[in-house]
Amino acid sequence: MSNKDKIISRVKKMNREMVIVTRHPALDRYLREQFPFLENAPVIPHAGAHKVAGKVVFGVLPLSLAALARAVVVIPLDIPFEMRGKELDLETVREFAGEPELYEVERKI
């Protein structure tokens, strides 16, 4: 079973609202392509505590917000240095996307 299949199984069992956190249209499209159940998930361009608390978030969050979410699914992008800071198209996201990763962050103190 692939990471993606394990993540799909795990997040569906969580039975929580799922949201996408990104300002990048290509990453939004890639996530929906990889996880079709996100078809109607809202996109949050700027995350805040009340927008992610208790939800399964697909995207990148600061640790303080990730600790409020039920889980965070990240698509690591191994982008060459010279391409960083530029808007990527869907083909480029596909090219540099790694296996999805699932995080459950807990604040200790």
N, C-alpha and C positions, 0 to 999 in steps of 0.2 A: 504494500500500500504506500502510495507516494505521500509526501508532506501535505500536498494540496488535499488529497482525499482524507487524510487524518484531520486536517483543519476543518474541512467541510463537515465531517461527522461530529467533531467536537463542538463547533459553534452552533450547529443545529440543535444539539442536545441542551445547550444553554438556554434556549427558548427566550432570547432577549431581542430587543430592537437592535437592528444593525444600521450603522451609518458609515458614510465615507467621509473622511477628512482629507481634503486636498484642494489646492487652488489650481491644479494642473489638469486641464481637460483630457490629455492623453492618458494620464494615470487613472482618472475616473473611468474612461472607456476600457482600459486594460483590466481594471478590477472587475468591472461588469462582465467582461469577456471571460475572465477566468472563473468567476463566481456568479453564474447566472441568477442565483437567488437574490442578488443585490439589484436586480432590475428596477425596483421601485424604491430603493434605499435613498434617503435624502443625502445631498452633498452639503457638507459644512466647510466653507472656505476658511473660516477662522474659528477654531475650537475654543470653547469655554467650559468651565466645570459643569454648568447646567445642561450643556449640549451633549456631553459624553458620559456623564455619571450613570453607571449601571448598564451601559450599552456595550455591544460588541462593535469596536471601531476598526475600520479598514483604512489604514493610513498611518502617518507618523505623528506622534504626540510627545510633548515633553513628559518627563517622568512623573511630575506632579499631577498631570491630567491622566496619564496612563494608569496611575494608581486608583483613580476614581472610576475608570471604565471596568467593565466585567472582564474584557479581554481586548487585546490589540493585535490585529493581523497586519504585518508589514511585508511589503515586496521590496527586498533589497535591490538597489540599482547600482551596479558596478560601472559607473559612468567615468570615462576618462577625464582627467583634470581639465583639459581644454574645453570640455563641453559643459562643465558645471556652471550653474547660474543662468543657463540658457533654457528657453522653453523647448521641450522635446515633443516630437510627434509620436504617434502610436507605434509606428514601425521601430523607432529608436528605443522606445520603452520596451517593446518586445525583445529587441536585440540584447539589451543590457539587464533585463529583469532576471533575478535569481529565484530560487524556490521560495515560496511564501513561508513566513515564520509567524508563530503564534506566541504571544507574551501575555502573562497574567502577572501584573505588577502589584506588589504589596508594599505599602509604606510601613516601616517598622517603628519609627519614632516621630 
